Amino acid sequence: MAAPTKRCRSGAGGFSGCLRTVKPWWRLALLLLSMSSLPAVSALVEGLYCGTEVCYDVLGVTREAAKVEIARAYRQLARRYHPDRFRPGEPGSEGETQESAHKKFLLIATAYETLKDEDTRRDYDYMLDHPEEYYQHYYTYYRRQLTPKVDVRIVILVTICAISIFQYYSWHSSYNEAINYLVTVPKYRIQAMEIAKQQGLLNRTKEKGKNRRSKEEIREQEEEVIRDIIKNKIDIKGGYQKPNLSDILLCQIVLFPYYLTNYVTWYIAWIYRFTICREEYGEEEKFYIIRRNMKMSQSQFDSLDENTRQSFLEKQLWIKENYEVYRKEQEEEMKVKMATDPRMKRYRRWMKNEGPGRLTFVDD
């Protein structure tokens, strides 16, 4: 292919015409110059792992070296460059200072920490093989650095134990509050005193001499006796019931397979007895269906008095139709009660005259 030419014509200044060849190599030179100005992609990035040094070269091992070889090379170099053992001028340490040896030791430790762990070594090898994935290497490195070193299972276990301890302490405090309240209720206090007298716990014997107690000490002892009787004789249900270790979160999780097995067994037996064999419900089964219809928990249902629960059986509330009639009767009764309640009348009168959004100011 002929090289492009450019013809020169004589101009006003007397230049003579000429034929000059324009060579195409200047385009190639410009392309090479622009490519050389681009930043080169390098796998060694300052701030990641060993920085601009290769961790394998720092320890003097190959990429195929086993963990035993890496550990051996680390121990040898650590003994030489450790700040407490380094001595300037020793063979193999010519030209090294205390400061440079310290930096070298930190680099050796970083290289060993990188290569001794299988996951970290895999990430490092991937960075060496794929230097173009610049941001991915940063993400992988700092994600592993910032991830907690503690096992997640230990964290979960400690959290569950802390929640369980708080649960037990909270329930125990609520139970003590309930006992302190019941001690002041005349009904339970009188019953407890009668039981204490029958058991001979409140018989006041005449005390003489140094063993004679004051009235306050006798009163404190009586209060303690009454409190113990109420604790042992009264079964508190609901949110103020006596705390049980089997109810805390840790025990619930441990016993979950046991509870699940019992529930599955109970459910299969229920289907077999009452759906397939068409057996009649017993009292316990009737109470279960009533409680489920009322959407009450076991503790809430147990907190009801015996007469109320027996009335449920008399009304046959385990039957869906009977329960719907009972529910509507309760709703109508609640509406009548609210309509005849003096407090509700005052509230409706206030809403009609003043309303929640209107204020009446009285001048002084």
C-alpha angles and dihedrals in degrees: 000000000000118000115247115260135203123211119218120207127199113262137196091283094063099256112162121234117259142178112231125184117224110209119216096216092093090075092056091048091052091051093050091048092052092048092050090055092059116097113259118240109241130179092212108083125177110247097027120099108310094356114223091351124087109241092219091054091048090059093036096238135120128248089254093056117128124235090257092057092047091051092048093050091048093052092050094050093042092055090052100045103030109127092233094050104033115112118184114237097029117138109279093020100077113148093014122126130199091259095047091046090053091052090047090051092052090050091050091050091049091050091050093047089051097048102036093066115072096214095046091046090051090052091048093050089049090053091052091050096043108037092159093070091080101158093040090059091052091050094047093047098049093040089059093043095051097042111106112256092215117100111259090224091060090050091051092047093050090048092051091048091050091050091048092051091049090048093052093046092049093049091047091052091049091049092052090049090053092049092049089052095047091051088063095048108100093215095058094034093057092047091050092050091051091051090048092051091049090052092045095243095127100042105129111215121196110260123200136187124003093342092064111117128213123247091254092055091049091048092049091051091050091050090051091050092049091048093052092049092051090049093052101036103039118070106209115204134191126027093343098053122129111280116253124197092221090064098059120101097252094053091043091056093045092047095042095103089051093049092045092051091049092049094049091048092048093048093050090048090049092052092047097047103038104024104034103025094032095222120174118255119258124219093267092050091048091053090049093054092046091050091048091050090051091046092231128149121239092255092049092050092046090053090065116098120253095251091057093051092047089052088056089057092047090053090047093230093170085079109085096223093050091049092051090053090048092049093052091048090052091050092050091047090051091051092051091047092051091047093053097040110111092215091055090049091053090047093052091046090052091048090051097047104031109008126197092276099051125075127195117214121204118210118228 
